[in-house]
Amino acid sequence: MEVVNVADPAEWLERAAPLLLANEARHNLILGIAGTLRQSSGLYAEHELWLVADGGAVVGAALRTPPYNLVLGGGSDAALELMARELGGSIPGAVGSVPEIDVFIQACAAAHGVVPEPHMRQGVYALDQVVQPPRPPGRPRPATEADLPLVMRWWGEFGAEALGALEQDEEQNARSVRHRLTTPRNGIELWENGGEPVSLVGYGSPTPTGVRIGPVYTPREHRGRGYARALTAYISAAQLAAGRDFCFLYTDLANPTSNRIYVAIGYHRVCDSTQYRFA
């Protein structure tokens, strides 16, 4: 068994497919990022892709787009422990589904003496049929280049509030927003009420049969009126109508309101995910 560095995202995806597509919803994050790297190599300044090979079989997978944390795919315990020994001493943290991420993190601590701190616990949700919620005042519309200043501001506010990203990488935010606005199978929708944008929902990082929904953001002064719920339901239905089998999204498990809202429109919890950072 060995850890193999793969330079080409297309090759990595082809080799990792049997492992990751056994549960596409569970692995939607790593599949979506790798698919984006294959489609739009300029979105991230650099990337690193790894597989654990055992003979002719792939038994583990991970990737990283520095400076962000390592994203863990599936893997046997032995594969996860091997990746931890070889990669865990040079990363700022890692994110992945439970229990795989816990096996990896414990092995990192044992091998390198790092002190892991759980930064965020999330629920991974999937939907294949939308339950339409009550419709609030207003209507959805696609965001355009003319909305760029507003979208950039809300994108940063979402990162600070929901992800704890108090120091924003404005250049990466701009690349991410422009990618969503200009790349097929990606987009950003706004809910407008009386001509004023009041909520934002993005979608992108497509997997072979699905797409991830997010970010979902409503400024505080417009919350509690159902805008984000209606917009998420609208986008999810549109993606299913366009031929996707699933929509995926991540929720903060510390926020029971958001978890309840998504369940009400048809999302079901697939697994949990934890993001760790190393002190």
Long-range contacts (C-beta under 8 A, 24 or more apart in sequence): 1-52, 1-53, 1-54, 1-59, 1-78, 1-79, 1-82, 2-52, 2-53, 2-82, 3-50, 3-51, 3-52, 3-60, 3-82, 3-83, 3-86, 3-87, 4-50, 4-51, 4-52, 4-53, 5-48, 5-49, 5-50, 6-49, 6-50, 6-51, 7-49, 9-34, 9-35, 9-37, 9-38, 9-41, 9-47, 9-49, 10-38, 12-49, 12-51, 12-61, 12-63, 13-38, 15-51, 15-58, 16-51, 16-58, 16-61, 16-73, 18-57, 18-58, 19-58, 19-59, 19-60, 19-61, 19-73, 19-74, 19-75, 20-61, 20-73, 20-74, 21-208, 22-74, 23-74, 24-207, 24-208, 24-209, 24-210, 24-246, 25-124, 25-126, 25-210, 25-246, 25-248, 25-270, 26-74, 26-97, 26-124, 26-270, 26-271, 27-73, 27-74, 27-97, 28-124, 28-126, 28-205, 28-207, 28-210, 28-212, 28-248, 29-71, 29-95, 29-124, 29-205, 29-212, 29-250, 29-273, 30-61, 30-62, 30-63, 30-71, 30-72, 30-73, 31-207, 31-208, 32-204, 32-205, 32-206, 32-207, 32-211, 32-212, 33-63, 33-65, 33-71, 33-205, 34-63, 35-205, 35-206, 35-207, 35-208, 36-179, 36-204, 36-205, 37-63, 37-65, 39-183, 40-179, 40-183, 42-175, 43-175, 43-176, 43-179, 44-172, 44-175, 45-172, 50-83, 50-87, 52-79, 52-82, 52-83, 54-79, 62-87, 64-91, 67-92, 67-169, 69-93, 69-94, 69-95, 69-275, 69-276, 69-277, 70-94, 70-95, 71-95, 71-96, 72-96, 72-97, 72-100, 72-101, 72-104, 74-100, 75-100, 77-103, 80-104, 80-107, 81-107, 84-108, 84-110, 84-111, 85-111, 88-112, 88-114, 89-114, 91-278, 92-277, 92-278, 93-119, 93-275, 93-276, 93-277, 93-278, 94-275, 94-276, 95-273, 95-274, 95-275, 95-276, 96-273, 96-274, 97-124, 97-271, 97-272, 97-273, 98-271, 98-272, 98-273, 98-274, 101-273, 101-274, 101-276, 102-274, 105-276, 108-278, 114-278, 114-279, 115-278, 115-279, 116-276, 116-277, 116-278, 116-279, 117-276, 117-277, 117-278, 117-279, 118-274, 118-275, 118-276, 119-164, 119-275, 119-276, 119-277, 120-163, 120-164, 120-252, 120-274, 120-275, 121-252, 121-253, 121-254, 121-272, 121-273, 121-274, 121-275, 122-250, 122-251, 122-252, 122-253, 122-272, 122-273, 122-274, 122-275, 123-250, 123-251, 123-253, 123-259, 123-269, 123-271, 123-272, 123-273, 124-248, 124-250, 124-269, 124-270, 124-271, 124-272, 124-273, 125-248, 125-249, 125-250, 125-251, 125-262, 125-263, 125-267, 125-268, 125-269, 125-270, 126-210, 126-246, 126-247, 126-248, 126-267, 126-268, 126-270, 127-236, 127-240, 127-246, 127-247, 127-248, 127-249, 127-265, 127-266, 127-267, 127-268, 128-240, 128-245, 128-246, 128-247, 128-266, 129-240, 129-266, 130-233, 130-236, 130-237, 130-240, 130-265, 130-266, 131-233, 131-264, 131-265, 131-266, 132-233, 132-237, 132-265, 133-226, 133-229, 133-230, 133-233, 133-264, 133-265, 134-226, 134-230, 135-226, 135-230, 136-191, 136-193, 136-225, 136-226, 136-227, 136-230, 137-193, 137-194, 137-225, 138-191, 138-192, 138-193, 138-194, 138-198, 138-227, 139-191, 139-192, 140-189, 140-190, 140-191, 140-192, 140-230, 140-231, 140-234, 140-235, 141-189, 141-190, 141-192, 142-187, 142-188, 142-189, 142-190, 143-181, 143-187, 143-188, 143-189, 143-190, 143-200, 144-181, 145-181, 147-188, 147-190, 147-197, 148-177, 148-178, 148-181, 150-197, 151-177, 151-181, 151-188, 151-200, 152-177, 154-200, 154-217, 154-219, 155-200, 155-215, 155-217, 157-217, 157-219, 158-200, 158-215, 158-216, 158-217, 159-215, 162-215, 162-217, 162-252, 179-204, 180-204, 185-211, 187-235, 189-231, 189-234, 189-235, 190-231, 191-227, 191-228, 191-230, 191-231, 193-222, 193-227, 198-222, 198-225, 198-227, 199-227, 199-228, 199-231, 200-231, 201-228, 201-231, 201-232, 201-235, 203-235, 203-239, 203-247, 206-244, 207-246, 207-248, 209-244, 209-245, 209-246, 210-244, 210-245, 210-246, 210-247, 210-248, 211-239, 211-244, 211-246, 211-247, 211-248, 212-247, 212-248, 212-249, 212-250, 213-239, 213-247, 213-248, 213-249, 214-249, 214-250, 216-249, 216-258, 228-261, 229-261, 229-264, 229-265, 232-261, 232-262, 232-265, 233-265, 233-266, 236-265, 236-266
